[in-house]
Amino acid sequence: MFGLFFFVLFTPGVSEFLCTSSDLDISYTFCDSTAHAFMFNLTPCSLMNESIWKAALTWIPRSDITFLEVVFNVWYNGDKALHWKEILCSGADDEYSVCGMLKGETIAAEFNIKGVRIKFPKGNYNVILQGFSGDSENNTIVCLNFTMIVKQDAF
């Protein structure tokens, strides 16, 4: 299966399909009203096999990334299912290649997403991914609102 490639200046508030298959639809919007230079690829677009999703990201951030905290909030059929917060870049001994990138530099990364090992029940999932460039959650560097529709139970 093939993922969809996007490398455009997205129109704020417009939902973009990331992938669609017989068992899964994933789309996303940006939370803010500013256009973004962004590309994301995800394969395979399925929850039915046990393989790891392969992701590729190309993005041009609007601020320096010396400090980066990410926050994931997940809702399942309207109920909050997960809240996870992690500091990825602290400015010292950072292990991620994105750490230390400057405003306007192109970030190109490939990584695995192991979440497909989870058996997702049929339903609607909303995932808000926020990235903060300072020690305050007022310094948003990116905010994505993913919608995942699981069309059939994986078990």
C-alpha positions, 0 to 999 in steps of 0.5 A: 500500500502507498501513503499519500505525499503532501508538500505544499503550503497548506491552507489553514483549517483545511483538512488533508487526507494522510491515508485511506484504506478499507479499514482506516482513514487518517486526516489532519488539520493544523490548529493555528491559522498560519500556512505551513510548509509540510510533507508527511508520508505514512505506509502502510495505511492499515491496522490489519497487519502487524508491521510497523508504520514507516513515516517520513516528515519534511517540515520547515519550522517557524522558530529555532528548536533548542527546546522542544516539548511535545504533548499528545492528547487522544480522544476515542469516541469523544472520551479522553483516552490518553495524555502524554507529555515528553521533552525531546530537546532540552539544549544539552545532550539531545539525541534527536536530529531535530534538536538544534535546528534553526528557524527556516531550516528544512527538517527531513526525518524518517522514523517508525511508528510502533502504534500499529501493534495496538489493537484499535477498536472500531470508532473515531479517534482525535489526536492533538499533537502540540510542540512547544519551543520554550518552557512555556506552553504559550510558545507553540511551534506546531499543532496538528489535529489528526482524525483517525477513523477505524472502520472495523475492529482489528480483533 
